Amino acid sequence: MNTPSSAANCKAQEVVTLLARLALGALFVYMGLHKALEPVDFLKLVHQYDLVNNYWLLNAIAAALPWFETFCGLLLLGGIAVRGSALMLILMLVPFTWIVFQRALSQQAALHIPFCAVKFDCGCGNGEVFICRKLLENLSLLALSVWLLVGGERKFSVRRIWGSAGSSP
């Protein structure tokens, strides 16, 4: 039985889900396009992490990753494959956050400065950022992505709209 408070909670969850989807989608479209439109700059930033020694693979990562981020963001904005897109964002954010954390630790040790004073361009499209702010931002993006992956109702998703168009009252 639906009580007024449970209906209000359901509506609040729908609004939070919609806002999370739109915010993540817009952010990843922006960040992806920013990197895609400055491919040489992004390639240099990816190269700084020293994760890949093969230049073919390095170029492929630098060329494909921004467009993949943009694609996932567009899917979220459109309400298409929301859970799959959220999963892809999680699979990108977790290792990237770990890599940024590791790079910050090495810079902190080399420069002998407090951890939160470490500042560098991580390649996200926002220029140089303080590491504690960046890690907090990434953890927030992860939380929103997890919310979309396991969260509730998909009332405003394309699948739900198309699915309900063919059903009878």
Stockholm file with secondary structure:
# STOCKHOLM 1.0

chainA/1-169         MNTPSSAANCKAQEVVTLLARLALGALFVYMGLHKALEPVDFLKLVHQYDLVNNYWLLNAIAAALPWFETFCGLLLLGGIAVRGSALMLILMLVPFTWIVFQRALSQQAALHIPFCAVKFDCGCGNGEVFICRKLLENLSLLALSVWLLVGGERKFSVRRIWGSAGSSP
#=GR chainA/1-169 SS CCCHHHHHHHHHHHHHHHHHHHHHHHHHHHHHHHHHTSHHHHHHHHHHTCCCCCHHHHHHHHHHHHHHHHHHHHHHHHTSSHHHHHHHHHHHHHHHHHHHHHHHHHHHHHHTCCGGGCEEECSSSSCEEEHHHHHHHHHHHHHHHHHHHHCSCCTTSHHHHHHHHSSCC
#=GC SS_cons         CCCHHHHHHHHHHHHHHHHHHHHHHHHHHHHHHHHHTSHHHHHHHHHHTCCCCCHHHHHHHHHHHHHHHHHHHHHHHHTSSHHHHHHHHHHHHHHHHHHHHHHHHHHHHHHTCCGGGCEEECSSSSCEEEHHHHHHHHHHHHHHHHHHHHCSCCTTSHHHHHHHHSSCC
//
